[in-house]
Structure formats: structure tokens, C-alpha cells
Amino acid sequence: MRSLKIVFVLLLSFLFLPKAFAQIPLSEQAKITLLTCGTGEELYSVFGHTAIRVADPNRGMDVVYNFGSFDFSTPNFYLKFIKGDLQYFVSIGSYNDFIAEYIYYERSVYEQELFLNATQKQNIANELSDILLSDRRFYTYKFIDRNCTTMVADIITDNIDGKISMETVDKGKTNREILYGYLDDHFYEKLGINLIFGHKTDKTSDKLFLPLELKEGIENTTINGKPLAKNTVTVVEEKNEQQESSLWNNFYSFAFVMILLMYFTKNRTVRLSYMIITGLLGIFFLTVGFYSFHNEITQNYNTLLINPLFILLAFFSIANKTKGMQVTTYICVALLLLYVIYMLNKPHLLIMLPIIILHALVLIRVIKENKNQQLKSA
């Protein structure tokens, strides 16, 4: 279904090309607007979306450039996404169709008409046309550094006499803290992001990389004492229907599962299974950190917690290698303590706490098991 949608979008693009995307002069009635779309329920839409509109009633043009298109049918899609070389592309569609989609999904759309002179409007329209008709149409997606929002922000910045304001409610926050506000009702997604994202995410944000941030930045921008945009207009209003809280996608269900595991790790088979799974995940995190081009998942200190050495610990335990088990256990304890110290000022310490406690309990049980084996062999 997604592939059919991509084909449809591409066909629309080529239908529009002859009329809208040759570099034709814009009339005085032309306008360039920033479109900011609200958050959705799916993970790919939970952070919102940014697009740019070029409308010229005298030319019969009213189109939206969308920098967030991708094709699920791309060979090795998930491997490319993890590696960080998945190609996103610019698509085009009519403004009415764009709005109709967000009305259907009941997601908000805000519009900001930019105060630009005729030359600036023409330059932006020309650049968008050039991008669409060249290899620049495709770009390598980066979660923070290059996405639909940063691409649009760069085009606007390149064509105004100044910079977009960084004065937003997120100013001074780390990238991780900014992401937190969007994941309140998506606990396991939040947990996964915190586990896979490393040191870069804890740096103070130095760019507007999310749609609502760019919207606010545009609202607060003045160029030569004049606002960059007119007052924000709500084109589609999100329906504020009260959604039922998920019975499972929350911290409490996660804590409950962790408590159950703490209890069942009394059983040696359960404990060994848990160590093997943790070790394999640790190897995955470590490998991805070296393999991926995504800076967000390199230098991932969570490998101190989801530790690859757990699989070695399981091996020594199965083979009754008491010396190897003892040394590996104390290394794991030291790494766990190091992780806790490093996490003391991190916003995700609380949601990691059940895993930290479970790991500590598993290691304590392994130490006791090792001592029992030593007593038996004495």
C-alpha cells in the first residue's frame, strides 16, 4: 500500500512539472508559506512535519513541496535506515490534496506566510524547482541534522537577510530533552530511543530540527526590525478528543514486567536466558554504533548497561568456569556503577532505573552462584 502511495505521489509530481516547476516568473500576488503539521499517533509522525507552499493565483499555481518522502519498498530499507544512508526525496502535490490528507487524519496544520520581496520569492521558487528537477531531489536522511524541517529551514535562511531566531521554548535544552515532550504517551518508543541514542543526543540543541520548533522560530524572527512572517493561521484544527491511556504502553507496565523478571531470575535457566538476550542486544548496540552513519547512535554509553559481556558471563556460567565467571561479573558490576554515575544528571535515569535494578540483582545472583560452586569444589 505504501509503495502504491509513493508511485501515486511521483505521478502527481510529473503531472505538475510542466506547469509549476519550470522557472517561470512569479506575479506580485505570489506567496511563499511555511506549513507546520501537528503530531500523529504513528512513530514516524509523532514529531510532526514541515512543508513549504508556493502559491501564485495569477499563474494557476498552488503547490506544496514535501521533503519528507521515503519508499518502504527500497531494498534493505531497515538496514539502510539503521546505517544512515536511506535516501529521502522531495515530492510535490497540490495544496488542496495536502490539506485534505491532514483533515482526514485529524492532524493540525499551521500556515505562516513569509514577508519576502519579489526577488526572494522568486529565488525560493527557483531553488525548489532546481531541487525537484535534479539529483538534489534525493538526500540522505539524518534524524537531527538533515530532515524535512532542517531542509526547509536552510532554504528559507539562504534567501533572507538574516537568520531564523533560535528563541523558542526549547532553547537551552538538550536534543534528548526536546524529544521527551513528544513521547509522553509512547513509553516504549521513548525507552527504545533512549537506549539506541548516545552521547550526541545529550548535547544542547544548536538547531531547529523539529517542525514546531521551526514554526516558533519563524514567529520570533525579525529582519531589519520587521517580522519575517505574518501571524500564524490555523488551517486545520486538531480534534481534541480525549484518548484512553494505553494499559501497556506506560512506565508502570514496564516496571511490572521488570519486577516479574527480578523474581523469576531466581531460576537459573531464566537468568541465563536473560543474560544471553542482554549480551546479544549489547553486541547489536555496539555494532550499530560503529556501522551507522547516524551520529545520534554513535558513542552509545548505554552499552555499559546493555553490556555485551553478559553473553560471556552466561557462557562461563553454563561451562562452570568459576574464575572466568568471577572476573567477568566484577567487570560488569564496575561498568554498571560507571553507568549509574554517568546517568545521574540525565533525564532518562528514571525510566532506565528498573533495568539498572534488574541488572544489579542478576549480577548479585551470579556472584552467589559462583560462591556456591566454589564451596562445592572446595
C-alpha positions as CSV (number, residue, x, y, z in Angstrom):
1,M,0.0,0.0,0.0
2,R,2.8,2.4,0.9
3,S,4.6,1.6,-2.4
4,L,1.4,2.4,-4.3
5,K,1.2,5.7,-2.5
6,I,4.8,6.5,-3.4
7,V,4.1,5.8,-7.1
8,F,1.0,8.0,-6.9
9,V,3.0,10.8,-5.4
10,L,5.6,10.5,-8.2
11,L,3.0,10.5,-10.9
12,L,1.5,13.6,-9.4
13,S,4.9,15.2,-9.4
14,F,5.3,14.7,-13.1
15,L,1.8,15.9,-13.8
16,F,2.6,19.1,-12.1
17,L,6.1,19.5,-13.6
18,P,5.2,21.2,-17.0
19,K,3.1,23.9,-15.4
20,A,4.6,24.6,-12.0
21,F,8.3,23.8,-12.0
22,A,9.9,25.4,-14.9
23,Q,11.5,28.6,-13.6
24,I,8.7,31.0,-14.7
25,P,8.4,34.5,-13.2
26,L,6.1,34.8,-10.2
27,S,3.5,37.5,-10.2
28,E,3.1,40.2,-7.5
29,Q,0.3,38.1,-5.9
30,A,2.6,35.1,-5.3
31,K,3.3,34.0,-1.8
32,I,5.6,31.6,0.0
33,T,4.3,30.0,3.2
34,L,5.6,27.6,5.8
35,L,3.3,24.7,6.6
36,T,3.7,23.0,10.0
37,C,1.8,19.9,10.7
38,G,0.9,18.6,14.1
39,T,1.9,15.3,15.7
40,G,0.3,12.0,14.8
41,E,0.0,8.7,16.6
42,E,2.4,6.6,14.5
43,L,6.1,6.8,15.4
44,Y,7.1,8.3,12.0
45,S,4.5,11.1,12.6
46,V,4.9,11.7,16.3
47,F,7.2,14.7,15.8
48,G,5.1,16.4,13.2
49,H,6.0,17.5,9.7
50,T,7.2,20.6,7.8
51,A,6.5,21.6,4.2
52,I,6.7,24.7,2.1
53,R,4.0,26.1,-0.2
54,V,4.3,28.2,-3.3
55,A,1.1,29.8,-4.4
56,D,0.5,32.2,-7.3
57,P,-3.1,32.7,-8.3
58,N,-2.1,34.6,-11.5
59,R,-0.1,31.6,-12.7
60,G,-2.7,29.0,-11.6
61,M,0.0,27.6,-9.2
62,D,-0.7,26.3,-5.6
63,V,1.7,23.5,-4.7
64,V,3.4,22.1,-1.7
65,Y,7.0,20.8,-1.6
66,N,7.4,17.9,0.8
67,F,10.9,17.0,1.9
68,G,9.8,14.0,3.9
69,S,9.0,11.3,1.4
70,F,10.5,7.9,1.5
71,D,9.8,4.5,0.0
72,F,9.2,1.4,2.2
73,S,9.9,-0.8,-0.9
74,T,13.5,0.4,-1.0
75,P,15.8,-2.8,-1.0
76,N,17.1,-3.4,2.6
77,F,15.0,-0.5,3.8
78,Y,15.6,-1.1,7.6
79,L,19.3,-1.8,7.2
80,K,19.7,1.4,5.2
81,F,17.7,3.4,7.8
82,I,19.8,2.0,10.6
83,K,23.0,2.6,8.7
84,G,22.0,6.1,7.9
85,D,22.2,6.1,4.1
86,L,18.5,5.8,3.4
87,Q,17.5,8.2,0.6
88,Y,14.6,10.5,1.3
89,F,13.3,12.6,-1.6
90,V,11.3,15.8,-2.4
91,S,7.8,15.2,-3.6
92,I,5.2,17.6,-4.9
93,G,1.5,17.9,-4.7
94,S,-1.4,20.3,-4.8
95,Y,-2.1,22.4,-1.7
96,N,-5.7,21.1,-1.5
97,D,-4.7,17.5,-1.6
98,F,-2.1,18.1,1.1
99,I,-4.7,19.7,3.4
100,A,-7.2,17.1,2.6
101,E,-4.9,14.4,3.9
102,Y,-4.4,16.1,7.3
103,I,-8.1,16.7,7.6
104,Y,-8.6,13.0,7.1
105,Y,-6.1,12.1,9.8
106,E,-7.4,14.9,12.0
107,R,-3.9,16.4,12.4
108,S,-3.4,20.1,12.8
109,V,-1.9,22.3,10.1
110,Y,-0.5,25.8,10.7
111,E,0.5,28.2,8.0
112,Q,2.8,31.2,8.1
113,E,3.1,33.5,5.1
114,L,6.6,34.9,4.9
115,F,7.2,38.6,4.3
116,L,9.5,38.4,1.3
117,N,10.2,40.8,-1.5
118,A,9.7,39.7,-5.1
119,T,13.3,38.7,-5.6
120,Q,13.4,36.5,-2.5
121,K,10.1,34.8,-3.5
122,Q,11.4,34.1,-7.0
123,N,14.7,32.8,-5.7
124,I,13.0,30.4,-3.3
125,A,10.7,29.2,-6.1
126,N,13.6,28.7,-8.4
127,E,15.6,26.8,-5.8
128,L,12.7,24.5,-5.1
129,S,12.3,23.9,-8.8
130,D,16.0,23.2,-9.3
131,I,15.9,20.7,-6.4
132,L,12.9,18.9,-7.7
133,L,14.4,18.6,-11.2
134,S,17.9,17.5,-10.3
135,D,19.8,14.9,-8.2
136,R,19.3,17.2,-5.2
137,R,15.8,15.8,-5.1
138,F,17.2,12.9,-3.1
139,Y,19.1,13.4,0.2
140,T,20.4,11.2,2.9
141,Y,18.2,11.5,6.0
142,K,19.7,12.3,9.4
143,F,17.4,12.3,12.4
144,I,18.6,15.6,13.8
145,D,21.0,17.1,11.2
146,R,19.0,16.7,8.0
147,N,15.3,16.1,7.8
148,C,12.1,17.7,6.4
149,T,12.4,20.6,8.9
150,T,16.1,21.4,8.5
151,M,15.9,21.2,4.7
152,V,13.1,23.8,4.6
153,A,14.8,26.0,7.2
154,D,18.0,26.0,5.2
155,I,16.2,27.2,2.0
156,I,14.5,30.0,3.9
157,T,17.7,31.0,5.7
158,D,19.6,31.1,2.4
159,N,17.1,33.5,0.9
160,I,16.6,36.1,3.7
161,D,18.8,38.9,5.0
162,G,19.4,37.3,8.4
163,K,18.9,34.1,10.4
164,I,15.8,32.4,11.8
165,S,15.5,33.1,15.6
166,M,16.6,30.4,18.0
167,E,14.4,31.9,20.7
168,T,12.0,29.0,21.4
169,V,10.7,27.2,24.5
170,D,13.3,24.6,23.7
171,K,16.3,26.9,23.9
172,G,19.0,25.6,26.2
173,K,17.6,22.1,26.2
174,T,19.4,19.0,25.0
175,N,18.2,17.2,21.9
176,R,17.1,14.3,24.2
177,E,15.0,16.7,26.4
178,I,13.4,18.2,23.4
179,L,12.3,14.8,22.1
180,Y,10.9,13.8,25.5
181,G,8.0,16.2,25.2
182,Y,6.7,14.4,22.1
183,L,6.8,10.9,23.6
184,D,4.7,11.2,26.8
185,D,2.1,8.7,25.5
186,H,4.7,6.5,23.8
187,F,6.7,5.0,26.6
188,Y,8.2,2.0,24.8
189,E,9.1,4.2,21.9
190,K,10.8,6.6,24.4
191,L,12.6,3.7,26.0
192,G,13.8,2.5,22.6
193,I,15.0,5.9,21.6
194,N,16.8,6.4,24.8
195,L,18.5,3.0,24.5
196,I,19.7,3.4,20.9
197,F,20.6,7.2,21.1
198,G,24.0,8.0,22.5
199,H,26.1,11.0,23.6
200,K,25.2,13.4,20.7
201,T,21.6,13.4,21.9
202,D,22.7,14.8,25.2
203,K,24.3,17.9,23.7
204,T,22.5,21.2,23.9
205,S,20.5,21.6,20.7
206,D,22.1,24.1,18.3
207,K,19.5,23.9,15.5
208,L,15.7,23.9,15.0
209,F,15.2,20.3,13.9
210,L,11.6,19.7,14.7
211,P,8.6,21.3,13.0
212,L,7.0,23.1,15.9
213,E,10.5,24.5,16.8
214,L,10.8,26.0,13.3
215,K,7.3,27.4,13.5
216,E,8.1,29.1,16.8
217,G,11.5,30.3,15.5
218,I,9.8,31.9,12.4
219,E,7.2,33.6,14.7
220,N,10.0,35.1,16.7
221,T,12.2,36.2,13.8
222,T,12.6,39.8,12.8
223,I,14.6,41.1,9.8
224,N,15.7,44.7,9.9
225,G,13.1,45.4,12.6
226,K,10.2,43.7,10.7
227,P,8.7,40.3,11.3
228,L,9.6,37.5,9.0
229,A,6.1,36.1,8.8
230,K,2.5,37.2,9.2
231,N,0.5,35.9,12.1
232,T,0.2,32.1,12.2
233,V,-3.1,30.8,10.7
234,T,-4.6,27.5,11.8
235,V,-5.7,25.8,8.6
236,V,-6.7,22.5,10.1
237,E,-7.5,22.2,13.8
238,E,-6.7,19.0,15.5
239,K,-9.7,17.3,17.2
240,N,-9.1,17.3,20.9
241,E,-10.7,14.1,21.6
242,Q,-9.7,12.5,24.9
243,Q,-7.8,9.4,24.1
244,E,-7.8,6.5,26.5
245,S,-4.4,5.8,28.1
246,S,-2.8,2.6,27.0
247,L,-2.8,-0.2,29.5
248,W,0.6,-1.5,28.4
249,N,2.5,1.4,26.8
250,N,3.5,3.1,30.0
251,F,6.1,3.1,32.7
252,Y,4.0,1.1,35.1
253,S,3.6,-1.9,32.9
254,F,7.3,-1.8,32.1
255,A,8.1,-1.7,35.8
256,F,5.7,-4.6,36.5
257,V,7.5,-6.7,33.8
258,M,10.9,-5.9,35.3
259,I,9.7,-6.8,38.8
260,L,8.4,-10.2,37.4
261,L,11.8,-10.7,35.8
262,M,13.6,-9.9,39.1
263,Y,11.6,-12.6,40.8
264,F,12.0,-15.2,38.0
265,T,15.7,-14.7,37.7
266,K,15.9,-16.9,40.8
267,N,15.6,-19.7,38.2
268,R,19.0,-20.3,36.6
269,T,17.5,-21.0,33.2
270,V,15.6,-17.7,33.2
271,R,18.7,-15.9,34.4
272,L,20.9,-17.4,31.7
273,S,18.3,-16.6,29.0
274,Y,18.2,-13.0,30.2
275,M,22.0,-12.7,30.2
276,I,22.2,-14.1,26.7
277,I,19.5,-11.8,25.3
278,T,21.1,-8.8,27.1
279,G,24.5,-9.7,25.7
280,L,23.2,-10.1,22.1
281,L,21.5,-6.7,22.4
282,G,24.7,-5.2,23.7
283,I,26.6,-6.6,20.7
284,F,23.9,-5.1,18.4
285,F,24.2,-1.7,20.0
286,L,28.0,-1.8,19.8
287,T,28.0,-3.0,16.2
288,V,25.4,-0.4,15.1
289,G,27.5,2.3,16.8
290,F,30.4,1.5,14.5
291,Y,28.3,0.6,11.5
292,S,25.9,3.5,11.3
293,F,26.4,7.0,9.8
294,H,23.8,8.3,12.3
295,N,25.8,10.4,14.8
296,E,22.9,10.1,17.2
297,I,23.6,6.4,17.8
298,T,27.4,6.5,18.0
299,Q,29.2,6.8,21.3
300,N,26.3,5.0,22.9
301,Y,27.1,4.8,26.6
302,N,24.0,2.5,27.1
303,T,26.3,-0.4,26.2
304,L,27.6,0.0,29.7
305,L,24.2,-1.1,30.8
306,I,23.1,-3.4,27.9
307,N,26.5,-5.0,28.2
308,P,27.9,-7.4,25.5
309,L,29.9,-9.1,28.3
310,F,26.7,-10.6,29.6
311,I,26.8,-13.2,26.9
312,L,30.4,-14.1,28.0
313,L,29.1,-14.3,31.6
314,A,26.4,-16.7,30.5
315,F,28.9,-18.9,28.8
316,F,31.2,-19.1,31.9
317,S,28.1,-19.9,34.0
318,I,27.0,-22.7,31.7
319,A,30.5,-24.1,31.5
320,N,31.0,-23.8,35.3
321,K,34.2,-21.7,34.7
322,T,34.2,-20.1,38.2
323,K,37.3,-18.0,37.7
324,G,36.1,-16.6,34.4
325,M,32.6,-16.0,35.8
326,Q,34.1,-14.2,38.8
327,V,36.3,-11.8,36.8
328,T,33.5,-11.1,34.2
329,T,30.9,-10.5,36.9
330,Y,33.0,-7.9,38.7
331,I,33.8,-6.1,35.4
332,C,30.1,-6.0,34.7
333,V,29.5,-4.6,38.2
334,A,32.1,-1.9,37.6
335,L,30.6,-1.0,34.3
336,L,27.1,-0.8,35.8
337,L,28.3,1.5,38.6
338,L,30.1,3.7,36.0
339,Y,26.8,3.9,34.0
340,V,24.8,4.9,37.1
341,I,27.3,7.7,37.9
342,Y,27.2,8.9,34.3
343,M,23.4,8.9,34.3
344,L,22.9,10.9,37.5
345,N,22.2,14.1,35.6
346,K,20.4,12.6,32.6
347,P,16.6,13.0,32.1
348,H,16.1,9.3,31.3
349,L,17.6,7.9,34.5
350,L,14.1,7.2,35.9
351,I,12.9,5.0,33.0
352,M,16.2,3.2,33.0
353,L,16.1,2.5,36.7
354,P,14.1,-0.8,36.5
355,I,16.7,-2.2,34.1
356,I,19.5,-1.0,36.3
357,I,18.0,-2.7,39.4
358,L,17.3,-5.9,37.4
359,H,20.9,-6.0,36.2
360,A,22.2,-5.4,39.7
361,L,20.0,-8.2,41.0
362,V,21.1,-10.6,38.2
363,L,24.8,-9.9,39.0
364,I,24.2,-10.4,42.7
365,R,22.6,-13.8,41.9
366,V,25.6,-14.7,39.7
367,I,28.0,-13.8,42.5
368,K,26.1,-16.1,44.9
369,E,26.0,-18.9,42.3
370,N,29.8,-18.5,41.8
371,K,30.4,-18.7,45.5
372,N,28.2,-21.8,45.8
373,Q,30.2,-23.5,43.0
374,Q,33.5,-22.6,44.7
375,L,32.2,-24.1,48.0
376,K,31.2,-27.3,46.2
377,S,34.5,-27.7,44.5
378,A,36.4,-26.9,47.8
